[in-house]
Amino acid sequence: MLEQDHTGGQLYFDDLTIGQRFTTGSHALDAAQIIAFARQFDPQPFHLDDAAARQTLFAGLAASGWHTAAISMRLLVESGAPIVGGILGAGGELNWPRPTRPDDVLHVESEIVEMIPSRSRPNRGTVIMRNETMNQRGEVVQVFVARMIVPRRAGSGDAQSNE
């Protein structure tokens, strides 16, 4: 469930807390979307043709991990944590523990795992957020641990922070 900021607006670094969770809306994926993305960005047989994919370790048509990542990003932007200024990435770690398949319905569940106020730039901080993309069966198809730059409210910088 999406936790909303009590002021009804977007969230600054100062509004966030470790352990805070957010859940996005969903996206239904079909074979046509998987194949179209693969043709343009990742033209490998296991993303383009079910019969060819059956002969691989995927044992059937599978979405490109980059397709899963792109869908996840759209979900995060449209209905994830409403961060002021948008989702500004500063790196992260991306894993695909299982394939995304045709007819999967994806959503993203996010949790803030670390917050680091900036000592050198008191107008912002770094938030580490773990994002798990799940299918309709609750199976995790992608884990993205993101480092994000998040603005602080004016006047909230702390000269004693430890970045």
SVG drawing of the C-alpha trace seen along z (x, -y; Angstrom):
<svg xmlns="http://www.w3.org/2000/svg" viewBox="-3 -27 34 54">
<polyline fill="none" stroke="black" stroke-width="0.4" points="0.0,0.0 1.3,-3.4 2.1,-5.5 1.2,-9.1 3.0,-12.1 0.7,-13.8 0.9,-17.1 -0.7,-15.6 2.3,-16.6 5.5,-15.1 8.0,-13.7 11.3,-15.3 14.2,-13.5 13.0,-14.8 9.6,-13.2 11.0,-9.7 11.9,-7.1 13.8,-3.8 11.4,-1.0 8.8,-3.1 7.1,-1.1 5.5,-1.9 3.5,0.2 3.0,-0.7 0.1,0.0 0.4,2.9 1.3,3.6 0.0,6.6 2.5,8.0 1.8,10.2 3.9,12.0 3.4,9.2 5.0,6.6 7.9,9.0 8.6,9.6 8.3,5.9 10.7,4.8 13.2,7.6 13.1,6.8 14.2,3.2 16.5,3.6 17.5,7.2 17.0,9.4 17.9,12.8 16.0,16.0 14.6,16.6 12.9,13.1 11.7,13.3 10.3,16.8 8.6,19.2 9.7,22.3 13.3,21.2 13.1,20.2 11.9,23.7 15.3,25.0 17.1,22.7 17.4,22.6 14.3,20.4 12.1,23.3 9.8,20.7 9.4,17.1 10.9,14.7 11.0,11.0 14.3,9.3 15.6,8.2 15.9,4.7 12.2,4.9 11.3,5.8 13.5,2.9 11.8,0.5 8.4,1.5 9.5,1.3 10.8,-2.2 7.6,-3.3 5.6,-1.9 7.9,-3.6 7.6,-7.0 3.8,-6.8 2.7,-5.3 5.7,-4.7 7.2,-6.9 6.2,-10.5 9.7,-12.0 10.1,-15.7 11.8,-16.3 11.3,-12.7 13.5,-9.6 17.1,-10.7 19.3,-7.7 22.9,-7.6 23.6,-3.9 22.5,-0.6 22.4,3.1 20.0,5.0 19.2,8.7 16.7,10.9 16.1,14.0 13.4,15.5 12.2,14.7 9.2,12.5 6.8,14.3 3.9,13.5 0.7,12.9 2.6,11.8 1.0,8.8 3.9,6.8 4.0,4.4 6.8,3.0 7.1,3.1 9.7,0.7 11.2,0.1 13.6,-2.5 16.6,-0.7 19.1,-3.5 19.1,-7.3 22.3,-9.4 22.1,-13.2 24.8,-15.0 27.4,-16.9 28.8,-18.6 25.4,-19.5 22.9,-20.1 20.0,-20.6 19.9,-16.9 20.5,-13.4 20.9,-9.9 18.2,-7.3 18.8,-3.6 15.6,-1.9 15.1,1.8 12.6,2.3 11.2,5.8 9.2,6.3 6.7,9.1 4.3,11.0 0.7,11.9 1.9,15.0 4.0,12.9 7.2,14.2 10.1,11.7 11.3,11.3 13.6,8.3 15.4,6.7 16.8,3.3 18.6,1.7 18.7,-2.0 20.8,-4.9 18.7,-8.0 19.4,-11.7 16.5,-13.2 16.1,-17.0 15.7,-18.2 13.3,-20.9 14.8,-24.4 16.6,-25.0 16.7,-21.4 20.3,-20.7 22.3,-19.4 25.9,-20.4 26.6,-17.4 25.4,-14.7 27.8,-12.0 27.9,-11.6"/>
</svg>
